[in-house]
Amino acid sequence: MKSWSSYVLLALALVALWLTLNQTLAAAQWLLAIPIAIAATWGYASLRPAHTPVRRVWVGLALAFAVLGDIVRSNFAVARIVIFARSRDRTAGFLDIPLELRNSLGLALLACIVTSTPGTSWARYDATAGVLTLHILDLIDEDAWIDLIKTRYERRLLEMFP
């Protein structure tokens, strides 16, 4: 939101949403909705990250298709683990991955990618060391996972965000 008018519109929309969800126009609801909407708008404004220019949008499209394929493939792999759980011992574990990526928007996208892929979850990120800790459901080859994250995702995110 670039101007104060957009913040006012957000506050008005929040008031309207509050009144709609409560299904009343009573004065007490107005007295609750207005300060809550102002506080929420103020909080939103303070949390909004600085504008980050995106370079090479086509890299983002290629990344989106790669992520979609990984999500589908991972769904089948997790289903196989759940269905045939007794056929082989699985080793779940944590893996530390050193990252070059420091852009907050790029890190947020990487977090979305990792957590939307079944079998993996973002456990922690140490900003000072630049180390990402992942929890992986079936951790067989650590080097393969590090290579996957760094070459398939981080490399593309570094191309997109300066």
Secondary structure, 3 states (H helix, E strand, C coil): CCCHHHHHHHHHHHHHHHHHHHCCCCHHHHHHHHHHHHHHHHHHHHHCCCCCCCCCHHHHHHHHHHHHHHHHHHHHHHHHHHHCCCCCCCCCEEEEEECCCCCHHHHHHHHHHHHHCCCEEEEEEECCCCEEEEEECCCCCHHHHHHHHHHHHHHHHHHHCC
